Amino acid sequence: MTASRREIITSSSSPPLRTRFALRFLKNLMKIKKSTPLGHSSSLPSSSSLEIRRRTQLIKLAAYSSMARAVGSRRVWSRALILKLSAGKRIGHRSSISLSARSSLRCLGMKRKRSKTVTKRFAAKKRQLEGPCPGVVELQRLVPGGESMDLCGLLEETAHFVQCLETQVRVMRSIADQLP
Amino acid sequence: MESNSSNPIGMDVHSNGQLPNNCFFNPSWENSISMDQTDPFESALSSIVSSPVASTMGPGEGDHGMIKELIGRLGVICNSGEISPQSYFEHRSSNNSTNTSAYTTPLNSPPKLSLSMMDHQIRGNFWMPGTQFHPHSQQSFVPFSTDPGFAERAARSSCFGVRNFAGGLQLNGSQRQAVTAKKEKVLSRDGNSGFGDAGDSREGSSLSEQIPGVEMNNMRAQNDANARKRKSAQRGKPKDSTLPPKDSEVAGENNQPSPKKIKSGEAAENGSGKECDENADKVSQGDKNQKLGKDSKSKQPEPPKDYIHVRARRGQATDSHSLAERVRREKISQRMKVLQDLVPGCNKVTGKAVMLDEIINYVQSLQCQVEFLSMKLATLNPRMDFNVEAFLSKDIFQSRGLLAHSDFPLDSSSAPTSHYGFQPSHGMISAMSEPEVQYPENPLNAVIHRNRSNHLPPIDGFPEASSQMSAMWEDDLQSVVQMGIAQNHQPLSFHGSAEPNHPQMKVKS
């Protein structure tokens, strides 16, 4: 277990993932802090709640985007996430999801199909006919860019995604614990 | 001639050198094979048929005794010591007469598994140690084995199957491959041999069931692809092959023994397989029925259905596709193993569906944690202007301690405020927050109360990983601290200064 973990961790070249993520996230965080001053946080709970909610969302976005950028284009999920976020920023919040998702899916799906051999396509068709099990569908929803992947690639992406999520949680927790 | 064509394999079957753990009645059998056969076959059959009848009638065991003896004889003749009844007899029966010597050679290598498998049969009142088995075995053995066609077929079928059943346990991969290669040869050459089919099918089933992960993909694919046909063919063919020669004598002899013999032949052939229970049931039914060939024939269509139900592998159309499928499955299993290591608490879980559920739960819990932490960070007062570099250095130093912190206090403290985060305010991140939104309370409860505690502090669950991480933290300590210090006066220009610092980092780290 440790070997596989180490392998996945060290696969990201120096500097390690957490450092890259930490840096990006911190800078994004500072941007957010600067842009949305919480001077009145203690005064009005309602406004502060809204503010806090907004900031929460922004921070969450910042976390995911910084993580995706730290990973780069190496992973399907990071690419999908970057596409989604950039499309969201460009187009608008509401409609961005479908567009970005579609565009990311198209890009990723095309890439995927090109790599498939004849037998894989046959097997994939067979699997499509049978239908994936509900767990696979759920996982595809969870992992960004997972809809266009078969189970094999999906599991690989999930492994990396889980690692990155853990890193994210660790860094964010350390930041949250140390800041105040 | 069949015997000549099958000699290479027959010799392999019977020679101890090629296939280990197979002690056969080599000398007697090989000699017998060379003898002339058609008449001795019938005579052997008649002797077998008559002797058990005579023997069993005496002690009054009746049908059971006959079946026992017939099955035992078939197993014996087939040179497989793995047919445990003999070993069973050997162990349990005190009548280790001289004939046991004839049996002990093949019986010396009985696999324990087949013994256990056969124990079910034995305890099912089907196999009972027959003391009268031994005395008659000798006299029936030689004439029985003199028949080349029957003997060869029997050898091929039950020996191959049974031996591989046992051999599966004891042979290493290369030997198994050799065995299967030979079996494939036999089967490909002699497609009409029901025994061969039975053996191969059994071999396929036994191998696939007992030796998972054996690299004989081709063999297994072939076996799997042909298993169904062979099973059904085997059902018909042994009966076909045995019936015609026996019909003549059936006419002359009692009708009772022949169907029982057929069934016992079935049982003997398939006794080592996993379908032995069905066979035992059928044979026991046959024992009680005491009907003629009708019963055996009526039961012919039934076993194939049961066999197909029992067999797990179906629907593999061609070898290339099945191979690709197998490769894909192995890849998936590898990745599932990696995920199993990543996701805590999945070691005990087996099976794709449960593992997938666990993974999904874990990913959702991680996303919830990100949500919590972002909320916590949002509620924090921003004093980050000059704290960044200090934080970074502190973070690196204290990462170990931080990693040990439990998540529970954090979550419980942020629980009341967590509701904010679960309202999908922005469509941009609705895709991300959907998993949380859909479970507005459940993740909280799960996070705090449920027994996914091992998931919750993911850092706690990875003590070894945390030590690794802390070690790696220290490795980058200098670089990060230098970065932080370099950005001391320009907290806002983090963005700009990050890039030029990267080469520095690389050089120094």
Interface residues (C-beta under 8 A of the other chain):
Chain A: M1 T2 S4 R5 R6 I8 I9 S14 P15 P16 R18 T19 A22 L23 R24 L26 K27 L29 M30 K33 K34 P37 L38 S41 S49 I52 R53 R54 R55 T56 Q57 L58 I59 K60 L61 A63 Y64 K84 L85 G88 K89 H93 R94 S95 S96 I97 A101 T119 K120 F122 A123 C133 G135 V136 E138 L139 R141 L142 V143 P144 L151 C152 L155 E156 T158 A159 F161 V162 Q163 L165 E166 Q168 V169 R170 V171 M172 R173 S174 I175 A176 D177 Q178 L179 P180
Chain B: S320 H321 A324 E325 R328 K331 I332 R335 M336 V338 L339 D341 L342 V343 K352 A353 L356 D357 I359 I360 Y362 V363 Q364 L366 Q367 Q369 V370 E371 L373 S374 M375 K376 L377 A378 T379 L380 N381 P382 R383 M384 D385 N387 V388 F391 L392 K394 D395 Q398 S399 L402 L403 H405 D407 L410 T417 Y420 G421 Q423 S425 H426 G427 M428 I429 S430 A431 M432 S433 E434 P435 P458 I459 F462 E464 A465 Q468 M469 M472 W473 D476 S479 V480 M483 P491 L492 F494 H495 A498 H502 M505 K506 S509
